[in-house]
């Protein structure tokens, strides 16, 4: 079944706030709550609690392409009932939709944002939820069999999706994510939550393997390339861990962040892992980890909560309540924190892995300070 839905466009507003070497901005400031963002490149989707008139609110899926000549925010689902948990890859957006009394998975192509064409991916009895997408493969969790399983569909032909049973085991399999043909999820088959993966390149012979089977709970996985990240509950302290899964069946695990207090909801994108962090004991901030330099860095430090971060390349997007309502904020990371070289080239004094006029400015400033101040002000390049 295919149908065209009306799309409403609203001019996007950007309010910049300087927060270190990058600029944070509200993607579309609103008095309505905005939650659960996802990002691909500079295309952003989220769910928004929209006033449908006569005091009735429901969740709709919003979309904006920051690279458009005139970026506008578009409501992809301006109709009744709730649409939640959107995910995006290239020009395809998927979400869970309860328009038919249970949760189903729908998809739209935003190649022409003014005329999104919706198609059903999975619409059965009971609930299909938490979709993710990469290329032509959509994955989701499904409770039709009495417990929660992982399913996928090849949507090369959107009108005729070809379904794939990914993880149909006893117990629950939840929170699927995908990169290429690798699907990752959290699994309680053995009595606690572990991280598992499956190669779905051969739909008739899906091969699964363990990523992490620690005695602790591992939840909320994310994958990009050969890196899988998750949150791990070590004696009540949630930490961020990851594994290199370039050799399926032989994952190499490593700690990303073991700071005090809580770190949750990781997202991997290219060379960076981001997560929400409560180490200051007062509010949630967004932190990152550079996979090349193996160093962590803080992304946000506002005295409000920033949660549910996602990343694509250097673009980080999150949910932020600094204005009293949850709104979607973003920042494009730059500088030394996200540089991708392990060994800095000679002359790179600011640590961004390139030698340019910015390094000359640092050298000049230091030379002036060194000449006017005590010897301790000098440093060697």
Secondary structure, 3 states (H helix, E strand, C coil): CEEECCCEEEECCCEEEECCCCEEEECCCCCCCEEEEEEECCEEEEEEEEECCCCCEEEEEEEEECCCCCCEEEECCCCCCCEEEEEEECCEEEEEECCCCCCEEEEEECCCHHHCEEEEEECCCCCEEEEEEECCEEEEEECCCCCCEEEEEECCCCCCCEEEEEECCCCCEEEEEEECCEEEEEECCCCCCEEEEEECCCHHHCEEEEEECCCCEEEEEEEECCEEEEEEEECCEEEEEEEECCCCCCCEEEEEECCCCCEEEEEEECCEEEEEECCCCCCCEEEEEECCCCEEEECCCCCCCEEEEEEECCEEEEEECCCCCCEEEEEECCCHHHCCCCCCCCCCCCCCCCCCHHHHHHHHHHHHHHHHCCHHHCCCC
